[in-house]
């Protein structure tokens, strides 16, 4: 959150690991919790920079783990059948984590306390992935294919959901696949990826889906993540 470091996943000879790069030191720094076997993916900072949540399959299925910023005190916070990935902290409180869980067979969005208690399912059907918590702590944005299944035309759109009521708003309506939304620090914009015609590009829009603007135009570009400040 202070823009001094970036956490990312890298594929090496021992599989997927979480690594940390320091911009202050201009080099990689140790993050021991991300190299303990299995596939370690989708690192997510708490808003105070004290903790990192990530998914790891070191115990079998992919589960959500939490460690401190240096990799210490690593512990599993989910123990549920099916893969659990893509954690996102509530930046207002740092006491809740949204994630994608596969316990019902298809991925859905869930919210839980940071210790893994009080798990709530937020989406009720289809194929829902890539949750991102709004800066004010009251909203989630995520990618959702509500008609996923036999005969599905393949469309996936970005949605915004009010946490308290579970009311949602579909904010993209275009053909193709929209995924990996990320909030701007002021909560006004969302950046996301859109795949149309075999190419994936980065787009932005206001949080209500208006004023959509394509940012990249060549090659394939994916998984945007807006800086905290």
Secondary structure, DSSP 8 states (H G I E B T S, - for coil): --SSEEEEEEEETTEEEEEEEETTTTEEE--GGGGSSS-EEEEEE-TTSSEEEEEE-TTSS-EEEEEETTS-S-EE----SS-EEEEEE-TTTSSEEEEEE-TTSS-EEEEEETTS-S-EE---SSEEEEEEE-TTSSEEEEEEETT-STT----BEEEEEETTT--EEE----SSEEEEEEE-TTSSEEEEEEEETTEEEEEEEETTS-S-EE---SS----------
